[in-house]
Amino acid sequence: MLDKKTIISLFEELNLLLSKNGEIGEVGIVGGTVMCLVFDARASTRDVDAIFKPAALIRKLAAQIGEKHEIEATWLNDGAKAYLTDNFKRVSVLNLSHLRVWAPEPRYMLAMKCISARWDTLDRKDVQFLIGFLKLKKKQDVFQIIEHYYPKSRVPAKTQFLIEELMEKKA
């Protein structure tokens, strides 16, 4: 598991390696990393889901860092990119000399977490946290946010059930 301090340290090391390669990198974090690093909503995450560029170089450097620290080579991965759209605001998280790290705005994070809503992860707790963070009171408010970023046709039934259940408990 990667905690906030470790994630920042790994990004600082990635920054150093990018500097040695004369490159500027960009990492957009999503998922549990945002919940840990930005919101302090959880103590750790098992990996860093992100999109990044230059992709090939960052993937290579991240694997080297993983090997050095005896963590998974895929501690930084782009597995969540299938859930990303491009119509959200980016919030700066870390601005290092050769690495910029950003996260999606909270409303987009809620929409993304609702769309993925995996039963075997912390998505449920993350959605619950974000609903509270955004001070949402009605399920319609949550659905309105989701549909701002994703077409209604992409909203799975499990998302509807999750939101209805969570918002029912708030009432």
Secondary structure, 3 states (H helix, E strand, C coil): CEEHHHHHHHHHHHHHHHHHCCCCEEEEECCHHHHHHCCCCCCEECCEEEEEECHHHHHHHHHHHHHHHCCCCCCEECHHHHHCCCCCCEEEEEECCCEEEEEECHHHHHHHHHHHCCCCCCHHHHHHHHHHHCCCCCHHHHHHHHHHHCCHHHCCHHHHHHHHHHHHHHC
